[in-house]
């Protein structure tokens, strides 16, 4: 992405999310009205490109790229890194704490968008929607017989804002919903519409499992897949490292797993090809380009919350959404 300067002067606020201020609100204009200049920069966070911009930045509205100690060293005036989104794994929190730089995020801003997209991916796999589109365009009107979401037992791994949003949407279909979340008690899960279940019990009991856990550990590995009910469908709109992609590709080929849909793959981060994009799996795998959070409403919410955090810090106030720093 070509670096683009907004207003004539070098900005004090650096924004490196590709969708910042691209919704219905002119957030760049709002920051300008508050007396701040803004520069939009590459979302990859390439240090050589960002270094001259970081040197003058007092705030950084950061995308999904890495925010390392080297980035922070290049920003002697930086006071806040406002993550544009929920996850902050890419930010070196210890380095930020050492330099007295606050880190914030935008919790809940895109939860509804991702929950909607998750259900859409479920239906796409269960009904063969993308496969049907490709067939019709090739002149093939043969019928694919799918399954109804309301007839299934659906497992939700990670029962936070997005997981609970999925459960609420599934209640309209009539699905039986179970959930696993080590941070929630059984009563809290039941109150939010799901029966608690162990991970391996879920694999054996569910027709469909959707992942909404934070990253950092692999959940769907060879052992979990071996315990899964034959014909299970998997959906992942969370983090790519939750799945052993090679093991899942084998399970798809041997028929134990009937279908997979994702909004993220390992290649989304590393740039490496995923085994799940193999041509022979194209009839059972649906992948979207990490745009589950890309709705006008979510973009507005993420941007406005990030801006609120930045303005609070620059005014000397406590930001509404601080991330605990690691000292």
C-alpha positions as CSV (number, residue, x, y, z in Angstrom):
1,X,0.0,0.0,0.0
2,X,1.5,3.4,-1.0
3,X,2.0,5.7,1.9
4,X,-0.5,8.5,1.8
5,X,-0.2,11.8,3.6
6,X,-3.4,13.4,4.9
7,X,-3.1,17.2,5.2
8,X,0.1,18.9,4.2
9,X,2.1,18.5,7.5
10,X,3.7,15.3,8.8
11,X,1.1,13.7,11.1
12,X,1.2,13.4,14.8
13,X,-1.2,10.4,14.6
14,X,-0.2,7.4,12.5
15,X,-3.0,5.1,11.3
16,X,-1.9,1.8,9.8
17,X,-5.2,-0.1,9.5
18,X,-6.3,-0.4,5.9
19,X,-9.9,0.2,6.8
20,X,-9.5,3.1,9.2
21,X,-12.0,5.9,8.5
22,X,-13.4,4.0,5.5
23,X,-16.9,3.5,6.9
24,X,-19.7,6.1,7.2
25,X,-17.8,8.3,9.6
26,X,-15.0,10.6,8.6
27,X,-12.7,9.9,11.5
28,X,-9.7,11.5,9.9
29,X,-11.8,14.7,9.6
30,X,-12.9,14.4,13.3
31,X,-9.2,14.1,14.4
32,X,-8.3,17.1,12.2
33,X,-11.1,19.1,13.8
34,X,-9.6,18.2,17.2
35,X,-6.3,19.7,16.0
36,X,-4.4,16.6,15.0
37,X,-2.8,15.6,11.7
38,X,-3.1,12.0,10.4
39,X,-0.9,9.9,8.2
40,X,-2.2,6.6,6.7
41,X,0.6,4.0,6.4
42,X,1.1,0.5,5.2
43,X,-0.8,-2.2,7.2
44,X,2.2,-4.5,7.1
45,X,4.0,-2.3,9.5
46,X,7.2,-2.5,7.5
47,X,9.7,-0.8,9.8
48,X,11.8,0.9,7.0
49,X,8.6,2.5,5.6
50,X,7.3,3.5,9.0
51,X,10.5,4.8,10.6
52,X,10.2,8.4,9.3
53,X,6.6,8.5,10.3
54,X,7.1,7.0,13.7
55,X,9.7,9.6,14.5
56,X,7.1,12.3,14.8
57,X,4.1,10.2,15.9
58,X,2.5,10.8,19.3
59,X,-0.2,8.2,18.8
60,X,-0.4,5.1,16.6
61,X,-3.7,3.5,15.5
62,X,-2.2,0.2,14.7
63,X,-3.5,-2.6,12.4
64,X,-2.8,-6.3,12.6
65,X,0.9,-6.0,11.7
66,X,3.6,-6.4,14.4
67,X,4.4,-3.6,16.8
68,X,7.9,-4.5,18.1
69,X,10.4,-3.0,20.4
70,X,12.2,-1.8,17.2
71,X,9.1,0.1,16.1
72,X,8.7,1.7,19.5
73,X,12.4,2.7,19.5
74,X,11.8,4.6,16.3
75,X,9.0,6.5,18.0
76,X,10.5,8.6,20.8
77,X,7.3,10.8,21.2
78,X,4.8,8.0,21.1
79,X,2.3,7.9,24.0
80,X,-0.3,5.3,22.9
81,X,-0.7,2.4,20.5
82,X,-4.4,2.1,19.9
83,X,-5.0,-1.4,18.4
84,X,-7.7,-1.2,15.8
85,X,-9.5,-4.4,16.7
86,X,-9.7,-6.8,19.7
87,X,-6.5,-8.8,19.5
88,X,-3.2,-7.4,20.8
89,X,-0.9,-10.4,20.4
90,X,1.1,-8.7,17.8
91,X,2.0,-5.8,20.2
92,X,5.2,-6.2,22.3
93,X,3.4,-5.3,25.6
94,X,6.6,-5.6,27.7
95,X,8.4,-3.2,25.4
96,X,5.5,-0.7,25.6
97,X,5.5,-0.9,29.4
98,X,9.2,-0.3,29.5
99,X,8.8,2.9,27.4
100,X,5.7,4.1,29.2
101,X,3.5,3.7,26.2
102,X,-0.1,2.8,26.7
103,X,-1.8,0.1,24.6
104,X,-5.5,0.0,24.0
105,X,-7.9,-2.0,21.9
106,X,-11.5,-2.0,20.7
107,X,-13.4,-4.8,22.5
108,X,-16.8,-5.7,21.2
109,X,-16.6,-3.4,18.2
110,X,-16.7,-6.2,15.6
111,X,-18.4,-8.9,17.5
112,X,-21.7,-8.7,15.7
113,X,-20.1,-8.6,12.3
114,X,-18.0,-11.7,13.0
115,X,-20.9,-13.6,14.5
116,X,-23.0,-12.9,11.4
117,X,-20.1,-14.0,9.2
118,X,-19.7,-17.2,11.2
119,X,-23.3,-18.2,10.7
120,X,-23.0,-17.3,7.0
121,X,-20.0,-19.7,6.7
122,X,-21.9,-22.4,8.5
123,X,-24.7,-22.2,5.9
124,X,-22.2,-21.9,3.0
125,X,-20.7,-25.3,4.0
126,X,-23.9,-27.1,5.0
127,X,-25.7,-26.0,1.8
128,X,-22.8,-26.1,-0.6
129,X,-23.4,-22.5,-1.6
130,X,-20.0,-21.7,-3.2
131,X,-19.8,-25.0,-4.9
132,X,-23.3,-24.5,-6.3
133,X,-22.3,-21.1,-7.7
134,X,-19.2,-22.6,-9.4
135,X,-21.3,-25.4,-10.9
136,X,-24.0,-23.1,-12.3
137,X,-21.4,-20.9,-13.9
138,X,-19.9,-24.0,-15.6
139,X,-23.4,-24.9,-16.9
140,X,-23.9,-27.7,-14.3
141,X,-27.3,-27.4,-12.5
142,X,-26.9,-30.7,-10.6
143,X,-28.3,-30.7,-7.1
144,X,-26.2,-30.8,-3.9
145,X,-28.2,-32.1,-0.9
146,X,-27.3,-30.2,2.2
147,X,-28.2,-30.1,5.9
148,X,-30.4,-27.8,7.9
149,X,-28.6,-25.8,10.6
150,X,-31.6,-26.1,13.0
151,X,-31.3,-29.9,13.0
152,X,-27.7,-29.9,14.3
153,X,-25.9,-29.9,17.6
154,X,-23.4,-27.0,17.3
155,X,-20.4,-26.6,19.6
156,X,-18.9,-23.2,20.3
157,X,-15.3,-23.2,21.5
158,X,-14.7,-19.8,23.2
159,X,-17.8,-18.3,24.6
160,X,-17.0,-14.6,24.8
161,X,-18.7,-11.8,23.0
162,X,-18.5,-13.4,19.5
163,X,-19.3,-17.0,20.7
164,X,-22.3,-15.8,22.6
165,X,-23.4,-13.7,19.6
166,X,-23.3,-16.9,17.5
167,X,-25.4,-18.7,20.1
168,X,-28.0,-16.0,20.0
169,X,-28.2,-16.2,16.2
170,X,-28.4,-20.0,16.3
171,X,-31.3,-19.9,18.7
172,X,-33.4,-18.5,15.8
173,X,-32.5,-21.6,13.8
174,X,-33.3,-24.0,16.6
175,X,-29.9,-25.6,16.9
176,X,-28.9,-27.4,20.1
177,X,-25.9,-25.3,21.3
178,X,-23.1,-26.5,23.5
179,X,-20.0,-24.5,24.5
180,X,-16.5,-24.8,26.0
181,X,-14.7,-21.9,27.7
182,X,-12.3,-22.4,30.5
183,X,-12.8,-18.8,31.7
184,X,-16.6,-19.1,32.2
185,X,-18.5,-21.1,34.8
186,X,-21.1,-23.6,33.8
187,X,-24.0,-21.4,35.1
188,X,-22.8,-18.4,33.0
189,X,-22.7,-20.5,29.9
190,X,-26.2,-21.9,30.5
191,X,-27.5,-18.4,31.2
192,X,-26.0,-17.3,27.8
193,X,-27.8,-20.1,25.9
194,X,-25.3,-23.1,25.8
195,X,-24.8,-26.3,27.7
196,X,-21.2,-26.6,28.8
197,X,-19.2,-29.5,27.4
198,X,-15.6,-30.7,27.4
199,X,-13.5,-30.2,24.2
200,X,-13.2,-33.9,23.4
201,X,-16.8,-34.6,24.4
202,X,-17.8,-31.8,22.0
203,X,-15.8,-33.4,19.1
204,X,-17.7,-36.7,19.6
205,X,-21.2,-35.1,20.2
206,X,-21.4,-32.3,17.7
207,X,-22.3,-32.1,14.1
208,X,-20.6,-28.7,13.7
209,X,-18.0,-27.0,15.8
210,X,-17.1,-23.3,15.5
211,X,-13.9,-21.8,17.0
212,X,-13.9,-18.4,18.8
213,X,-11.0,-18.9,21.3
214,X,-8.1,-16.6,21.6
215,X,-4.9,-17.7,19.8
216,X,-1.8,-19.2,21.3
217,X,-2.6,-22.9,21.4
218,X,-3.7,-25.5,18.9
219,X,-7.1,-27.0,19.7
220,X,-8.0,-29.0,16.5
221,X,-5.1,-31.4,16.2
222,X,-4.8,-35.0,15.1
223,X,-6.0,-36.4,18.4
224,X,-9.0,-34.1,18.5
225,X,-9.9,-34.9,14.9
226,X,-9.6,-38.7,15.6
227,X,-12.2,-38.3,18.3
228,X,-14.6,-36.3,16.2
229,X,-18.0,-37.6,15.0
230,X,-17.8,-38.7,11.4
231,X,-19.1,-36.0,9.1
232,X,-18.3,-33.1,11.5
233,X,-18.2,-29.6,10.0
234,X,-15.6,-27.1,11.3
235,X,-15.7,-23.3,11.2
236,X,-12.9,-21.0,12.2
237,X,-13.3,-17.2,12.3
238,X,-10.8,-16.7,15.1
239,X,-7.1,-17.5,14.9
240,X,-5.2,-19.8,12.4
241,X,-3.0,-21.4,15.1
242,X,-6.1,-23.0,16.6
243,X,-6.0,-25.6,13.9
244,X,-3.3,-28.1,12.7
245,X,-4.0,-27.5,9.1
246,X,-2.1,-30.5,7.8
247,X,-4.0,-32.8,10.2
248,X,-7.3,-31.2,9.2
249,X,-6.5,-31.7,5.5
250,X,-5.9,-35.4,6.1
251,X,-9.2,-35.7,8.0
252,X,-11.1,-34.0,5.1
253,X,-9.5,-36.3,2.6
254,X,-10.4,-39.5,4.6
255,X,-14.0,-38.2,5.1
256,X,-14.0,-38.0,8.9
257,X,-14.5,-34.2,8.6
258,X,-17.2,-33.3,6.0
259,X,-16.4,-29.6,5.5
260,X,-14.4,-26.7,6.7
261,X,-15.0,-22.9,6.5
262,X,-12.6,-20.2,7.6
263,X,-12.0,-16.5,7.6
264,X,-8.3,-17.1,8.4
265,X,-5.5,-19.5,7.5
266,X,-1.9,-19.9,8.5
267,X,-0.9,-18.2,5.2
268,X,-3.0,-15.2,6.2
269,X,-0.1,-14.3,8.6
270,X,2.9,-16.1,7.2
271,X,2.2,-15.8,3.4
272,X,2.9,-19.5,3.1
273,X,0.5,-21.8,1.1
274,X,-2.0,-23.7,3.3
275,X,-2.6,-27.4,2.7
276,X,-6.3,-26.6,3.1
277,X,-6.2,-24.7,-0.2
278,X,-5.3,-27.8,-2.2
279,X,-7.4,-28.2,-5.4
280,X,-8.7,-31.6,-4.3
281,X,-10.3,-30.0,-1.2
282,X,-12.0,-27.2,-3.0
283,X,-15.4,-28.9,-2.8
284,X,-15.3,-29.2,1.0
285,X,-13.4,-26.1,2.0
286,X,-14.7,-22.5,1.9
287,X,-12.3,-19.7,2.8
288,X,-12.9,-15.9,2.9
289,X,-10.0,-13.3,3.1
290,X,-10.2,-12.4,6.7
291,X,-13.1,-10.0,6.2
292,X,-15.4,-11.2,8.9
293,X,-15.1,-7.8,10.7
294,X,-15.4,-5.8,7.6
295,X,-18.8,-4.2,7.8
296,X,-19.6,-0.5,7.7
297,X,-20.9,-0.7,11.2
298,X,-17.9,-2.6,12.6
299,X,-15.4,-0.3,10.8
300,X,-17.1,2.7,12.3
301,X,-17.2,1.2,15.7
302,X,-13.5,0.0,15.7
303,X,-12.4,3.4,14.4
304,X,-14.4,5.5,16.8
305,X,-13.3,3.5,19.8
306,X,-9.7,3.7,18.7
307,X,-10.0,7.5,18.3
308,X,-11.7,7.8,21.7
309,X,-8.7,6.0,23.2
310,X,-6.2,8.2,21.4
311,X,-7.9,11.4,22.3
312,X,-8.2,10.4,26.0
313,X,-4.5,9.7,26.2
314,X,-3.5,12.9,24.4
315,X,-5.7,14.8,26.8
316,X,-4.0,13.3,29.8
317,X,-6.9,11.1,30.7
318,X,-7.3,7.3,31.3
319,X,-8.3,5.7,28.0
320,X,-11.6,3.7,28.1
321,X,-10.1,0.5,26.8
322,X,-6.6,0.0,28.2
323,X,-4.8,-3.3,27.7
324,X,-2.9,-4.5,30.8
325,X,0.8,-4.2,30.1
326,X,3.5,-6.7,30.9
327,X,6.3,-5.2,32.9
